[in-house]
Amino acid sequence: MRSRSAAGMLSDAGFQEVFSMAGGINAWKGDRATGAPEAGMAFFSQAEKTEDLVALTWTLEEGTRRFYTSIAEMLDDVEAAGLFKNLAVAEERHKDALLRILRGLSSSKDEPELPYTEKHGQFMEGGILVEEALAWAKGKRAAELLELSMSLEVNAYDLYLKMIRRMEDNDSAMVFRTIAEEERIHLERLGELLDKRV
């Protein structure tokens, strides 16, 4: 009896599309991800201390909050606008959590100063300029805005997983772990709404 390939058996079983990964990654002819695993940290290259990393993260959260708030105001799609408002509130919570980390890291009893004040709210997750993203967003359909926001959340999730490893104390690492989990939930919510809009 002649042996049959797994792809042939799956096709006979009623599967419409069957892909073979025979040969593994070496047989793949499509695009491959390139760059070092820490490539997403490039925006943080000027940050030398943990406090600076956390403060820069705070500025990205503020930029993303500004973006989501503005998107909510420009959308006629009530459900999508409501989701973006909720995401903006979540980004504000993330900022509060990051500020608590900064207070814990500060040796001073005074309120910690956030460095890079010239960048506050100018950049958002993914290192994108808020004003450029908002200029692009004008006139776009909700589905397009949801897709962009999903890419921001993926970027943020990946960044926070890396930040967990950079934190020197368990409490700070736990805050980033919590924020990362929230970003993952944001991604799911955006994806669910995008499925309704395409």
C-alpha positions in Angstrom: 0.0 0.0 0.0 1.4 3.4 -1.0 1.9 5.9 1.8 0.0 9.2 1.5 1.2 12.6 2.7 -0.5 14.3 5.7 -1.5 17.1 3.3 -3.3 14.6 1.0 -5.1 13.0 3.9 -6.3 16.4 5.3 -7.5 17.4 1.9 -9.5 14.2 1.6 -10.9 14.8 5.0 -12.6 18.0 3.8 -10.1 20.7 4.7 -10.3 23.4 2.0 -6.8 24.8 2.4 -3.8 22.7 3.4 -0.3 24.0 3.9 2.8 21.9 4.3 5.6 23.1 6.5 7.9 20.3 5.3 11.5 21.5 5.5 10.6 23.9 8.3 11.8 27.6 8.2 14.5 26.7 5.7 11.9 25.8 3.1 9.9 29.0 3.7 10.0 31.3 0.7 8.0 34.2 2.1 9.0 37.2 4.2 10.9 36.7 7.4 11.2 39.0 10.5 14.6 40.6 10.7 16.3 42.7 13.3 17.4 42.1 16.9 14.8 41.1 19.5 15.5 44.4 21.3 14.7 46.5 18.1 11.5 47.7 19.7 13.6 49.3 22.4 15.3 51.7 20.0 13.1 54.6 21.1 14.6 54.1 24.6 18.2 54.3 23.6 18.8 57.6 25.3 17.4 56.3 28.6 20.3 55.1 30.9 18.5 54.5 34.2 15.4 52.5 35.1 13.7 55.8 36.0 14.3 57.1 32.5 12.9 54.0 30.9 9.7 54.2 33.0 9.4 58.0 32.4 9.7 57.5 28.6 7.1 54.8 28.8 4.8 57.3 30.6 5.2 59.7 27.7 4.2 57.0 25.2 1.1 56.2 27.2 0.2 59.9 27.3 0.7 60.2 23.5 -1.5 57.1 23.0 -4.1 58.5 25.3 -4.2 61.7 23.3 -4.5 59.7 20.0 -7.4 57.5 21.3 -9.2 60.6 22.7 -8.9 62.4 19.4 -10.0 59.4 17.4 -13.1 58.9 19.6 -14.1 62.5 18.9 -13.7 62.3 15.1 -15.7 59.0 14.7 -19.4 58.8 13.8 -19.3 55.1 14.6 -20.7 55.1 18.1 -19.5 51.7 19.1 -16.0 52.3 17.9 -15.9 55.8 19.5 -16.9 54.2 22.8 -14.1 51.7 22.6 -11.6 54.4 21.9 -12.8 56.4 24.9 -12.4 53.3 27.0 -8.9 52.7 25.7 -8.0 56.4 26.5 -9.1 55.8 30.1 -7.0 52.7 30.3 -3.9 54.6 29.1 -4.5 57.1 31.9 -4.5 54.3 34.4 -1.3 53.0 32.9 0.3 56.5 33.4 -0.8 56.4 37.1 0.8 53.0 37.5 4.0 54.1 35.9 4.1 57.2 38.1 3.8 55.0 41.2 6.9 53.1 40.0 8.7 56.4 39.5 7.8 57.4 43.1 9.2 54.1 44.4 12.4 54.5 42.4 13.0 58.1 43.5 15.3 58.8 46.4 13.6 62.1 46.9 10.4 62.7 48.9 9.4 65.3 46.3 7.1 64.3 43.4 9.4 62.8 40.7 10.1 64.9 37.7 9.3 63.3 34.4 12.3 63.7 32.1 12.0 64.4 28.4 9.3 66.9 29.0 9.6 68.1 25.4 8.3 64.7 24.3 5.3 64.5 26.6 2.4 63.4 24.5 4.2 63.9 21.2 4.9 60.3 20.6 2.7 57.3 21.2 3.3 53.5 21.4 5.3 52.4 18.4 7.3 55.6 18.5 4.8 57.3 16.1 4.2 61.0 16.3 0.7 61.7 17.5 0.1 64.6 15.1 1.2 62.6 12.1 -1.1 59.7 13.1 -4.0 62.1 13.6 -3.3 63.7 10.2 -3.4 60.3 8.6 -6.6 59.3 10.5 -8.7 62.1 9.1 -11.4 60.7 6.8 -10.4 57.1 7.5 -13.0 54.4 8.1 -13.4 52.9 11.6 -11.9 49.6 10.3 -8.7 51.4 9.2 -8.4 53.1 12.6 -8.9 49.8 14.4 -6.2 48.2 12.3 -3.7 51.0 13.1 -4.7 50.8 16.8 -4.1 47.0 16.8 -0.6 47.6 15.5 0.0 50.1 18.3 -1.2 47.6 20.9 0.9 44.8 19.5 3.9 47.1 19.7 3.0 48.1 23.3 2.5 44.5 24.4 5.9 43.5 23.0 7.6 46.5 24.5 6.1 45.8 28.0 7.2 42.2 27.9 10.8 43.5 27.3 10.4 46.1 30.0 9.5 43.3 32.5 13.0 41.9 32.0 14.6 45.3 32.4 13.0 46.1 35.8 15.3 45.5 38.8 12.6 44.9 41.4 9.6 42.6 41.5 7.0 45.3 42.1 8.0 47.3 39.0 8.1 44.1 37.0 4.6 43.2 38.2 3.3 46.6 37.1 4.6 46.1 33.6 3.2 42.6 33.6 -0.2 44.0 34.5 0.0 46.7 31.8 1.1 44.1 29.3 -1.9 42.0 30.0 -4.2 45.0 29.7 -2.6 45.8 26.3 -3.3 42.2 25.2 -7.0 42.6 26.2 -7.1 45.9 24.3 -5.8 44.0 21.3 -8.6 41.4 21.6 -11.3 44.1 22.0 -10.0 46.0 18.9 -9.9 42.7 16.9 -13.4 41.7 17.9 -14.8 45.1 16.7 -12.7 45.0 13.6 -14.2 41.6 12.7 -17.6 43.3 12.8 -16.5 46.1 10.5 -14.9 44.1 7.7 
